[in-house]
Amino acid sequence: MKEYSKEQIRAKLQEIEQEEQVRIVYACESGSRAWGFPSKDSDYDVRFIYVRKPEWYLSIFTRRDVIDRPIDSLLDINGWDLKKALNLFRKSNPPLLEWLQSPIVYSEEGATAAWIRSISPLTFSPKACLYHYLHMAKGNFRDYLQGEQVNIKKYFYVLRPVLACLWIERYNTLPPVAFRELLDRMLDEGTELKAVIETLLARKIAGDELDYEPQIPLINQFLNEQITALERAATDMTARAADQDEQLDELFRAALKEI
């Protein structure tokens, strides 16, 4: 299986900068590699935020604000224009918030990403984020974990959003990116449930082939109970923090000047 080094990924990002005439202000890894449970066949999900020249924004036309580069079956690179990113940020967009906290950073130029992180607590919406993770958990649980034989690795794609929801419910803050931290903080040590999940996690990280296997009733019961409880809890969550629109406008202008 082919692997990409950080240097190779940075080289691809530089190629995109030259081809698209943009400046990438932040690039990171997302998905299973960032979450801490990649398997031997996990692809690279590189995500970035970019800025164009000021005159590009001074137009009467609506232009495409996304750059997609599916390099091959193993490397996928996708970026958002800063203006798009900030509009999603003001809605407390969880994928973007996760990008900014990724443990695998390929590049960070200037102060833009740091500025956005600094006001994240002010724009964080517990309700919006909880609904995002809950929707993800429900969809994956319904699609992959029903029946006697299930795609065993999909447990992580339901467990992680459920644990993220529990974090938001308990702490009212953005959940950590790392699955390990969520697992250790949200589930008590010494329980049978945690032991079963730990065994499954060790298998995935070790590169075991996690394909179709018998359903794990203990995990399914936990997920079903938590999803039901979280649906009730979501209605009482705080909707959104105070508006930071003026500050976001200033941040956007400052980024254009800096870059």
CYANA upper distance limits for C-alpha pairs under 8 A (distance plus 0.5 A):
  1 MET  CA     40 LYS  CA      8.28
  1 MET  CA     41 ASP  CA      7.70
  2 LYS  CA     74 LEU  CA      8.27
  4 TYR  CA      8 GLN  CA      6.60
  4 TYR  CA      9 ILE  CA      7.18
  5 SER  CA      9 ILE  CA      6.92
  6 LYS  CA     10 ARG  CA      6.57
  6 LYS  CA    106 TYR  CA      7.12
  7 GLU  CA     11 ALA  CA      6.66
  8 GLN  CA     12 LYS  CA      6.90
  9 ILE  CA     13 LEU  CA      6.81
  9 ILE  CA    106 TYR  CA      8.10
 10 ARG  CA     14 GLN  CA      6.73
 10 ARG  CA    106 TYR  CA      6.89
 10 ARG  CA    107 SER  CA      8.03
 11 ALA  CA     15 GLU  CA      6.81
 12 LYS  CA     16 ILE  CA      6.92
 13 LEU  CA     17 GLU  CA      6.85
 13 LEU  CA     24 ILE  CA      8.33
 14 GLN  CA     18 GLN  CA      6.88
 15 GLU  CA     19 GLU  CA      6.61
 16 ILE  CA     20 GLU  CA      6.30
 16 ILE  CA     21 GLN  CA      8.35
 16 ILE  CA     22 VAL  CA      8.31
 17 GLU  CA     21 GLN  CA      5.91
 17 GLU  CA     22 VAL  CA      5.42
 17 GLU  CA     23 ARG  CA      6.30
 17 GLU  CA     24 ILE  CA      7.25
 18 GLN  CA     22 VAL  CA      7.54
 21 GLN  CA     52 ARG  CA      7.56
 22 VAL  CA     50 TYR  CA      6.83
 22 VAL  CA     51 VAL  CA      6.19
 22 VAL  CA     52 ARG  CA      5.33
 22 VAL  CA     53 LYS  CA      7.78
 23 ARG  CA     50 TYR  CA      5.94
 23 ARG  CA     51 VAL  CA      5.76
 23 ARG  CA     52 ARG  CA      6.95
 23 ARG  CA    259 ILE  CA      7.80
 24 ILE  CA     48 PHE  CA      7.30
 24 ILE  CA     49 ILE  CA      6.36
 24 ILE  CA     50 TYR  CA      4.65
 24 ILE  CA     51 VAL  CA      6.89
 24 ILE  CA    108 GLU  CA      8.49
 24 ILE  CA    109 GLU  CA      7.89
 25 VAL  CA     48 PHE  CA      8.09
 25 VAL  CA     49 ILE  CA      6.38
 25 VAL  CA     50 TYR  CA      5.99
 25 VAL  CA     51 VAL  CA      7.60
 25 VAL  CA    107 SER  CA      7.79
 25 VAL  CA    108 GLU  CA      6.01
 25 VAL  CA    109 GLU  CA      5.24
 25 VAL  CA    110 GLY  CA      7.20
 25 VAL  CA    112 THR  CA      7.37
 25 VAL  CA    113 ALA  CA      7.78
 26 TYR  CA     48 PHE  CA      5.92
 26 TYR  CA     49 ILE  CA      5.82
 26 TYR  CA     50 TYR  CA      7.62
 26 TYR  CA    105 VAL  CA      8.41
 26 TYR  CA    106 TYR  CA      8.17
 26 TYR  CA    107 SER  CA      5.95
 26 TYR  CA    108 GLU  CA      4.89
 26 TYR  CA    109 GLU  CA      6.84
 26 TYR  CA    113 ALA  CA      7.04
 27 ALA  CA     46 VAL  CA      7.45
 27 ALA  CA     47 ARG  CA      6.12
 27 ALA  CA     48 PHE  CA      4.56
 27 ALA  CA     49 ILE  CA      7.03
 27 ALA  CA    105 VAL  CA      6.57
 27 ALA  CA    106 TYR  CA      5.79
 27 ALA  CA    107 SER  CA      5.64
 27 ALA  CA    108 GLU  CA      7.03
 28 CYS  CA     46 VAL  CA      6.22
 28 CYS  CA     47 ARG  CA      6.01
 28 CYS  CA     48 PHE  CA      6.84
 28 CYS  CA     99 TRP  CA      6.94
 28 CYS  CA    100 LEU  CA      8.41
 28 CYS  CA    102 SER  CA      6.91
 28 CYS  CA    104 ILE  CA      6.18
 28 CYS  CA    105 VAL  CA      4.73
 28 CYS  CA    106 TYR  CA      5.70
 28 CYS  CA    107 SER  CA      7.53
 29 GLU  CA     33 ARG  CA      7.42
 29 GLU  CA     34 ALA  CA      6.27
 29 GLU  CA     44 TYR  CA      7.52
 29 GLU  CA     45 ASP  CA      6.18
 29 GLU  CA     46 VAL  CA      5.19
 29 GLU  CA     47 ARG  CA      6.67
 29 GLU  CA     99 TRP  CA      7.81
 29 GLU  CA    102 SER  CA      7.05
 29 GLU  CA    103 PRO  CA      8.34
 29 GLU  CA    104 ILE  CA      5.94
 29 GLU  CA    105 VAL  CA      6.97
 29 GLU  CA    106 TYR  CA      8.05
 30 SER  CA     34 ALA  CA      5.57
 30 SER  CA     35 TRP  CA      7.92
 30 SER  CA     44 TYR  CA      8.36
 30 SER  CA     45 ASP  CA      5.90
 30 SER  CA     46 VAL  CA      6.72
 30 SER  CA     47 ARG  CA      7.17
 30 SER  CA     98 GLU  CA      8.15
 30 SER  CA     99 TRP  CA      6.82
 30 SER  CA    102 SER  CA      7.30
 31 GLY  CA     35 TRP  CA      6.61
 31 GLY  CA     45 ASP  CA      6.74
 32 SER  CA     36 GLY  CA      6.57
 32 SER  CA     37 PHE  CA      5.91
 32 SER  CA     38 PRO  CA      5.56
 32 SER  CA     42 SER  CA      7.79
 33 ARG  CA     37 PHE  CA      6.60
 33 ARG  CA     38 PRO  CA      5.37
 33 ARG  CA     42 SER  CA      8.00
 33 ARG  CA     44 TYR  CA      7.86
 34 ALA  CA    102 SER  CA      6.48
 34 ALA  CA    103 PRO  CA      6.65
 34 ALA  CA    104 ILE  CA      6.80
 34 ALA  CA    177 VAL  CA      7.52
 34 ALA  CA    178 ALA  CA      7.40
 35 TRP  CA    177 VAL  CA      6.11
 35 TRP  CA    178 ALA  CA      5.03
 35 TRP  CA    179 PHE  CA      5.87
 36 GLY  CA    178 ALA  CA      6.23
 36 GLY  CA    179 PHE  CA      6.58
 36 GLY  CA    180 ARG  CA      7.58
 37 PHE  CA    179 PHE  CA      7.98
 37 PHE  CA    201 LEU  CA      7.59
 37 PHE  CA    204 LYS  CA      7.23
 37 PHE  CA    205 ILE  CA      6.19
 38 PRO  CA     42 SER  CA      6.08
 38 PRO  CA    204 LYS  CA      7.69
 38 PRO  CA    205 ILE  CA      6.58
 39 SER  CA    204 LYS  CA      6.11
 39 SER  CA    205 ILE  CA      6.06
 39 SER  CA    206 ALA  CA      7.83
 39 SER  CA    207 GLY  CA      5.70
 39 SER  CA    208 ASP  CA      8.22
 40 LYS  CA    205 ILE  CA      8.42
 40 LYS  CA    207 GLY  CA      5.60
 42 SER  CA     74 LEU  CA      7.94
 43 ASP  CA     73 SER  CA      7.82
 43 ASP  CA     74 LEU  CA      4.91
 43 ASP  CA     75 LEU  CA      6.36
 43 ASP  CA     76 ASP  CA      8.07
 44 TYR  CA     74 LEU  CA      6.46
 44 TYR  CA     75 LEU  CA      5.29
 44 TYR  CA     76 ASP  CA      6.57
 45 ASP  CA     75 LEU  CA      6.96
 45 ASP  CA     76 ASP  CA      5.70
 45 ASP  CA     77 ILE  CA      6.71
 45 ASP  CA     78 ASN  CA      8.38
 46 VAL  CA     75 LEU  CA      8.06
 46 VAL  CA     76 ASP  CA      6.62
 46 VAL  CA     77 ILE  CA      5.19
 46 VAL  CA     78 ASN  CA      6.85
 47 ARG  CA     77 ILE  CA      6.40
 47 ARG  CA     78 ASN  CA      5.55
 47 ARG  CA     79 GLY  CA      5.94
 47 ARG  CA     99 TRP  CA      7.76
 48 PHE  CA     77 ILE  CA      8.39
 48 PHE  CA     78 ASN  CA      6.95
 48 PHE  CA     79 GLY  CA      4.94
 48 PHE  CA     80 TRP  CA      6.92
 49 ILE  CA     79 GLY  CA      5.95
 49 ILE  CA     80 TRP  CA      5.52
 49 ILE  CA     81 ASP  CA      6.24
 49 ILE  CA     82 LEU  CA      6.27
 49 ILE  CA     85 ALA  CA      7.69
 50 TYR  CA     79 GLY  CA      7.40
 50 TYR  CA     80 TRP  CA      6.83
 50 TYR  CA     81 ASP  CA      5.52
 50 TYR  CA     82 LEU  CA      6.13
 51 VAL  CA     81 ASP  CA      6.42
 51 VAL  CA     82 LEU  CA      6.21
 51 VAL  CA    256 LEU  CA      7.66
 51 VAL  CA    259 ILE  CA      8.14
 52 ARG  CA     56 TRP  CA      6.91
 52 ARG  CA     57 TYR  CA      8.29
 52 ARG  CA     81 ASP  CA      8.25
 53 LYS  CA     57 TYR  CA      8.05
 53 LYS  CA    256 LEU  CA      7.97
 54 PRO  CA     58 LEU  CA      7.27
 54 PRO  CA    256 LEU  CA      7.09
 55 GLU  CA     59 SER  CA      7.78
 65 ASP  CA     80 TRP  CA      6.62
 65 ASP  CA     81 ASP  CA      5.66
 65 ASP  CA     84 LYS  CA      7.11
 66 VAL  CA     78 ASN  CA      7.89
 66 VAL  CA     79 GLY  CA      6.20
 66 VAL  CA     80 TRP  CA      5.27
 66 VAL  CA     81 ASP  CA      6.65
 67 ILE  CA     78 ASN  CA      6.20
 67 ILE  CA     79 GLY  CA      5.53
 67 ILE  CA     80 TRP  CA      7.02
 68 ASP  CA     77 ILE  CA      6.63
 68 ASP  CA     78 ASN  CA      5.09
 68 ASP  CA     79 GLY  CA      7.04
 69 ARG  CA     76 ASP  CA      6.66
 69 ARG  CA     77 ILE  CA      5.40
 69 ARG  CA     78 ASN  CA      6.49
 70 PRO  CA     75 LEU  CA      6.97
 70 PRO  CA     76 ASP  CA      4.98
 70 PRO  CA     77 ILE  CA      6.43
 70 PRO  CA     78 ASN  CA      8.36
 71 ILE  CA     75 LEU  CA      5.96
 71 ILE  CA     76 ASP  CA      6.31
 71 ILE  CA     77 ILE  CA      7.67
 72 ASP  CA     76 ASP  CA      7.44
 80 TRP  CA     84 LYS  CA      6.81
 80 TRP  CA     85 ALA  CA      6.51
 81 ASP  CA     85 ALA  CA      6.65
 82 LEU  CA     86 LEU  CA      6.56
 82 LEU  CA    252 PHE  CA      7.98
 83 LYS  CA     87 ASN  CA      6.81
 83 LYS  CA    252 PHE  CA      7.58
 84 LYS  CA     88 LEU  CA      6.83
 85 ALA  CA     89 PHE  CA      6.45
 85 ALA  CA     96 LEU  CA      7.81
 86 LEU  CA     90 ARG  CA      6.69
 86 LEU  CA    248 LEU  CA      7.46
 86 LEU  CA    252 PHE  CA      8.41
 87 ASN  CA     91 LYS  CA      7.36
 88 LEU  CA     92 SER  CA      7.06
 88 LEU  CA     93 ASN  CA      5.90
 88 LEU  CA     96 LEU  CA      8.14
 89 PHE  CA     93 ASN  CA      5.89
 89 PHE  CA     96 LEU  CA      7.36
 89 PHE  CA     97 LEU  CA      7.89
 89 PHE  CA    123 THR  CA      8.06
 90 ARG  CA    123 THR  CA      6.53
 90 ARG  CA    244 GLN  CA      7.92
 90 ARG  CA    245 ASP  CA      7.96
 91 LYS  CA    123 THR  CA      8.03
 91 LYS  CA    125 SER  CA      8.07
 91 LYS  CA    128 ALA  CA      8.28
 92 SER  CA     97 LEU  CA      7.86
 92 SER  CA    123 THR  CA      6.71
 92 SER  CA    124 PHE  CA      5.77
 92 SER  CA    125 SER  CA      6.16
 92 SER  CA    128 ALA  CA      7.29
 92 SER  CA    129 CYS  CA      7.33
 93 ASN  CA     97 LEU  CA      6.83
 93 ASN  CA    128 ALA  CA      8.35
 93 ASN  CA    129 CYS  CA      7.60
 94 PRO  CA     98 GLU  CA      6.55
 94 PRO  CA    129 CYS  CA      6.40
 94 PRO  CA    132 HIS  CA      7.73
 95 PRO  CA     99 TRP  CA      6.74
 96 LEU  CA    100 LEU  CA      6.97
 97 LEU  CA    101 GLN  CA      7.17
 97 LEU  CA    120 SER  CA      8.29
 98 GLU  CA    102 SER  CA      6.56
 98 GLU  CA    176 PRO  CA      8.49
 98 GLU  CA    177 VAL  CA      6.69
100 LEU  CA    113 ALA  CA      7.45
100 LEU  CA    117 ARG  CA      7.38
101 GLN  CA    176 PRO  CA      8.28
101 GLN  CA    177 VAL  CA      7.23
102 SER  CA    177 VAL  CA      7.03
103 PRO  CA    177 VAL  CA      8.37
108 GLU  CA    113 ALA  CA      7.68
110 GLY  CA    258 GLU  CA      7.67
110 GLY  CA    259 ILE  CA      7.85
111 ALA  CA    115 TRP  CA      6.53
111 ALA  CA    255 ALA  CA      8.22
112 THR  CA    116 ILE  CA      6.85
112 THR  CA    251 LEU  CA      7.99
112 THR  CA    255 ALA  CA      6.45
113 ALA  CA    117 ARG  CA      6.70
114 ALA  CA    118 SER  CA      6.63
115 TRP  CA    119 ILE  CA      7.28
115 TRP  CA    251 LEU  CA      7.80
116 ILE  CA    120 SER  CA      6.72
116 ILE  CA    251 LEU  CA      8.49
119 ILE  CA    123 THR  CA      7.18
120 SER  CA    124 PHE  CA      6.36
121 PRO  CA    173 THR  CA      8.06
122 LEU  CA    241 ALA  CA      6.49
122 LEU  CA    242 ALA  CA      7.32
122 LEU  CA    244 GLN  CA      7.97
123 THR  CA    240 ARG  CA      7.52
123 THR  CA    241 ALA  CA      5.88
123 THR  CA    242 ALA  CA      7.33
123 THR  CA    243 ASP  CA      7.66
123 THR  CA    244 GLN  CA      7.36
124 PHE  CA    173 THR  CA      7.96
124 PHE  CA    174 LEU  CA      7.74
124 PHE  CA    240 ARG  CA      7.19
124 PHE  CA    241 ALA  CA      6.75
125 SER  CA    129 CYS  CA      6.71
125 SER  CA    238 THR  CA      7.33
125 SER  CA    239 ALA  CA      6.23
125 SER  CA    240 ARG  CA      4.84
125 SER  CA    241 ALA  CA      6.57
126 PRO  CA    130 LEU  CA      6.43
126 PRO  CA    168 ILE  CA      6.82
126 PRO  CA    169 GLU  CA      8.40
126 PRO  CA    172 ASN  CA      6.52
126 PRO  CA    173 THR  CA      7.39
126 PRO  CA    174 LEU  CA      8.16
126 PRO  CA    237 MET  CA      6.88
126 PRO  CA    238 THR  CA      6.37
126 PRO  CA    239 ALA  CA      7.05
126 PRO  CA    240 ARG  CA      7.55
127 LYS  CA    131 TYR  CA      6.62
127 LYS  CA    234 ALA  CA      6.82
127 LYS  CA    235 THR  CA      8.32
127 LYS  CA    237 MET  CA      5.48
127 LYS  CA    238 THR  CA      6.01
127 LYS  CA    239 ALA  CA      5.55
127 LYS  CA    240 ARG  CA      7.76
128 ALA  CA    132 HIS  CA      6.73
128 ALA  CA    239 ALA  CA      7.23
128 ALA  CA    240 ARG  CA      8.22
129 CYS  CA    133 TYR  CA      6.84
129 CYS  CA    165 CYS  CA      8.47
129 CYS  CA    174 LEU  CA      8.48
130 LEU  CA    134 LEU  CA      6.42
130 LEU  CA    164 ALA  CA      8.22
130 LEU  CA    165 CYS  CA      5.74
130 LEU  CA    168 ILE  CA      7.16
130 LEU  CA    169 GLU  CA      8.43
130 LEU  CA    234 ALA  CA      7.32
131 TYR  CA    135 HIS  CA      6.41
131 TYR  CA    234 ALA  CA      7.39
132 HIS  CA    136 MET  CA      6.86
133 TYR  CA    137 ALA  CA      6.62
133 TYR  CA    161 PRO  CA      5.31
133 TYR  CA    162 VAL  CA      7.35
133 TYR  CA    164 ALA  CA      7.40
133 TYR  CA    165 CYS  CA      6.78
134 LEU  CA    138 LYS  CA      6.58
134 LEU  CA    161 PRO  CA      7.01
134 LEU  CA    162 VAL  CA      7.08
134 LEU  CA    165 CYS  CA      7.21
134 LEU  CA    227 ILE  CA      7.60
134 LEU  CA    230 LEU  CA      8.00
134 LEU  CA    231 GLU  CA      8.16
135 HIS  CA    139 GLY  CA      6.64
136 MET  CA    140 ASN  CA      6.75
136 MET  CA    158 VAL  CA      7.82
136 MET  CA    161 PRO  CA      7.20
137 ALA  CA    141 PHE  CA      6.41
137 ALA  CA    157 TYR  CA      7.57
137 ALA  CA    158 VAL  CA      5.09
137 ALA  CA    159 LEU  CA      7.90
137 ALA  CA    161 PRO  CA      6.08
137 ALA  CA    162 VAL  CA      6.65
137 ALA  CA    227 ILE  CA      8.18
138 LYS  CA    142 ARG  CA      6.52
138 LYS  CA    158 VAL  CA      8.02
138 LYS  CA    227 ILE  CA      7.58
139 GLY  CA    143 ASP  CA      6.54
140 ASN  CA    144 TYR  CA      6.18
140 ASN  CA    145 LEU  CA      7.82
140 ASN  CA    154 LYS  CA      7.86
140 ASN  CA    157 TYR  CA      7.24
140 ASN  CA    158 VAL  CA      6.48
141 PHE  CA    145 LEU  CA      5.65
141 PHE  CA    146 GLN  CA      7.69
141 PHE  CA    155 TYR  CA      8.44
141 PHE  CA    158 VAL  CA      6.55
142 ARG  CA    146 GLN  CA      6.89
144 TYR  CA    150 VAL  CA      6.73
144 TYR  CA    151 ASN  CA      6.65
144 TYR  CA    154 LYS  CA      7.02
145 LEU  CA    150 VAL  CA      5.78
145 LEU  CA    151 ASN  CA      7.32
145 LEU  CA    152 ILE  CA      8.36
145 LEU  CA    154 LYS  CA      7.80
145 LEU  CA    155 TYR  CA      7.78
145 LEU  CA    215 GLN  CA      7.67
145 LEU  CA    220 ASN  CA      8.14
146 GLN  CA    150 VAL  CA      7.08
146 GLN  CA    215 GLN  CA      8.21
147 GLY  CA    215 GLN  CA      7.63
148 GLU  CA    214 PRO  CA      6.08
148 GLU  CA    215 GLN  CA      5.96
149 GLN  CA    212 TYR  CA      6.36
149 GLN  CA    213 GLU  CA      5.68
149 GLN  CA    214 PRO  CA      4.96
149 GLN  CA    215 GLN  CA      6.04
150 VAL  CA    211 ASP  CA      8.42
150 VAL  CA    212 TYR  CA      5.61
150 VAL  CA    213 GLU  CA      6.17
150 VAL  CA    214 PRO  CA      6.68
150 VAL  CA    215 GLN  CA      6.10
151 ASN  CA    155 TYR  CA      8.29
151 ASN  CA    210 LEU  CA      7.89
151 ASN  CA    211 ASP  CA      5.86
151 ASN  CA    212 TYR  CA      4.97
151 ASN  CA    213 GLU  CA      7.13
152 ILE  CA    210 LEU  CA      6.27
152 ILE  CA    211 ASP  CA      6.27
152 ILE  CA    212 TYR  CA      6.32
152 ILE  CA    213 GLU  CA      6.59
152 ILE  CA    215 GLN  CA      8.05
153 LYS  CA    157 TYR  CA      8.18
153 LYS  CA    204 LYS  CA      7.96
153 LYS  CA    210 LEU  CA      6.07
153 LYS  CA    211 ASP  CA      7.31
154 LYS  CA    158 VAL  CA      7.26
155 TYR  CA    159 LEU  CA      6.42
156 PHE  CA    160 ARG  CA      6.26
157 TYR  CA    161 PRO  CA      7.42
158 VAL  CA    162 VAL  CA      6.70
158 VAL  CA    223 LEU  CA      8.17
159 LEU  CA    163 LEU  CA      6.51
159 LEU  CA    223 LEU  CA      7.70
160 ARG  CA    164 ALA  CA      6.58
160 ARG  CA    179 PHE  CA      6.79
160 ARG  CA    182 LEU  CA      8.09
161 PRO  CA    165 CYS  CA      6.64
162 VAL  CA    166 LEU  CA      6.84
162 VAL  CA    223 LEU  CA      7.81
162 VAL  CA    226 GLN  CA      7.69
162 VAL  CA    227 ILE  CA      7.60
163 LEU  CA    167 TRP  CA      6.69
163 LEU  CA    182 LEU  CA      6.63
163 LEU  CA    183 LEU  CA      7.59
163 LEU  CA    186 MET  CA      7.03
164 ALA  CA    168 ILE  CA      6.84
164 ALA  CA    175 PRO  CA      6.01
164 ALA  CA    176 PRO  CA      8.27
164 ALA  CA    182 LEU  CA      7.40
165 CYS  CA    169 GLU  CA      6.64
165 CYS  CA    175 PRO  CA      8.49
165 CYS  CA    230 LEU  CA      7.90
166 LEU  CA    170 ARG  CA      6.60
166 LEU  CA    186 MET  CA      7.58
166 LEU  CA    230 LEU  CA      8.37
167 TRP  CA    171 TYR  CA      6.29
167 TRP  CA    172 ASN  CA      7.80
167 TRP  CA    173 THR  CA      8.00
167 TRP  CA    174 LEU  CA      8.38
167 TRP  CA    175 PRO  CA      6.33
167 TRP  CA    182 LEU  CA      7.97
167 TRP  CA    186 MET  CA      7.43
168 ILE  CA    172 ASN  CA      5.10
168 ILE  CA    173 THR  CA      6.03
168 ILE  CA    174 LEU  CA      6.96
168 ILE  CA    175 PRO  CA      6.85
169 GLU  CA    233 ALA  CA      8.38
169 GLU  CA    237 MET  CA      8.41
175 PRO  CA    182 LEU  CA      8.10
176 PRO  CA    181 GLU  CA      7.42
176 PRO  CA    182 LEU  CA      7.25
178 ALA  CA    182 LEU  CA      7.19
179 PHE  CA    183 LEU  CA      6.56
180 ARG  CA    184 ASP  CA      6.64
181 GLU  CA    185 ARG  CA      6.55
182 LEU  CA    186 MET  CA      6.27
183 LEU  CA    187 LEU  CA      6.26
183 LEU  CA    194 LYS  CA      8.40
184 ASP  CA    188 ASP  CA      7.71
184 ASP  CA    189 GLU  CA      7.93
187 LEU  CA    194 LYS  CA      7.00
188 ASP  CA    194 LYS  CA      7.74
189 GLU  CA    194 LYS  CA      7.32
190 GLY  CA    194 LYS  CA      7.50
190 GLY  CA    195 ALA  CA      7.48
191 THR  CA    195 ALA  CA      6.82
192 GLU  CA    196 VAL  CA      6.71
193 LEU  CA    197 ILE  CA      6.86
193 LEU  CA    218 LEU  CA      7.03
193 LEU  CA    219 ILE  CA      7.23
194 LYS  CA    198 GLU  CA      6.48
195 ALA  CA    199 THR  CA      6.74
196 VAL  CA    200 LEU  CA      6.87
197 ILE  CA    201 LEU  CA      6.55
197 ILE  CA    219 ILE  CA      8.33
198 GLU  CA    202 ALA  CA      6.62
199 THR  CA    203 ARG  CA      6.83
200 LEU  CA    204 LYS  CA      6.83
201 LEU  CA    205 ILE  CA      6.71
202 ALA  CA    206 ALA  CA      6.49
203 ARG  CA    207 GLY  CA      6.94
203 ARG  CA    208 ASP  CA      5.84
203 ARG  CA    210 LEU  CA      8.42
204 LYS  CA    208 ASP  CA      6.13
204 LYS  CA    209 GLU  CA      8.05
204 LYS  CA    210 LEU  CA      7.37
215 GLN  CA    220 ASN  CA      8.20
216 ILE  CA    220 ASN  CA      6.77
217 PRO  CA    221 GLN  CA      6.45
218 LEU  CA    222 PHE  CA      6.87
219 ILE  CA    223 LEU  CA      6.64
220 ASN  CA    224 ASN  CA      6.52
221 GLN  CA    225 GLU  CA      6.63
222 PHE  CA    226 GLN  CA      6.60
223 LEU  CA    227 ILE  CA      6.48
224 ASN  CA    228 THR  CA      6.78
225 GLU  CA    229 ALA  CA      6.74
226 GLN  CA    230 LEU  CA      6.40
227 ILE  CA    231 GLU  CA      6.67
228 THR  CA    232 ARG  CA      7.34
229 ALA  CA    233 ALA  CA      6.83
230 LEU  CA    234 ALA  CA      6.39
231 GLU  CA    235 THR  CA      7.80
232 ARG  CA    236 ASP  CA      8.38
233 ALA  CA    237 MET  CA      7.38
244 GLN  CA    248 LEU  CA      6.69
245 ASP  CA    249 ASP  CA      6.75
246 GLU  CA    250 GLU  CA      6.84
247 GLN  CA    251 LEU  CA      6.63
248 LEU  CA    252 PHE  CA      6.64
249 ASP  CA    253 ARG  CA      6.82
250 GLU  CA    254 ALA  CA      6.54
251 LEU  CA    255 ALA  CA      6.61
252 PHE  CA    256 LEU  CA      6.92
253 ARG  CA    257 LYS  CA      6.85
254 ALA  CA    258 GLU  CA      6.56
255 ALA  CA    259 ILE  CA      6.48
